[in-house]
Amino acid sequence: MLMMRVIQHGLAAAQRFLRVKIMLRDRPGELATISRLIASTDANVTGVDHSPIGSDLSMGDVSITITMETKGTEHSSQVLDTLRAEGYEPMVLN
């Protein structure tokens, strides 16, 4: 766990660490679609937290937090733009 924190800290310092929260409809294939979109940008997903519970969720929605490794600021922007172009609203988390 400590080693992962050290790695994430280094990636964040180099602006190569991106964490986003996205609201999705809770239906089969949504997570796979998001994964394919991120993979198409060559970002590396390192973690996914999937939660169907939260005060900001409507019935039938889920919240996912995706942690990924990118190549830097421009690459992170490309990932976010790709998600937005497909109708998702990623919220960047620090």
Sequence and secondary structure as in RCSB ss.txt:
>XXXX:A:sequence
MLMMRVIQHGLAAAQRFLRVKIMLRDRPGELATISRLIASTDANVTGVDHSPIGSDLSMGDVSITITMETKGTEH
SSQVLDTLRAEGYEPMVLN
>XXXX:A:secstr
 HHHHHHHHHHHHTT EEEEEEEEESSTTHHHHHHHHHHHTT EEEEEEEES  TT  TTEEEEEEEEE SSHHH
HHHHHHHHHHTT   EEE 
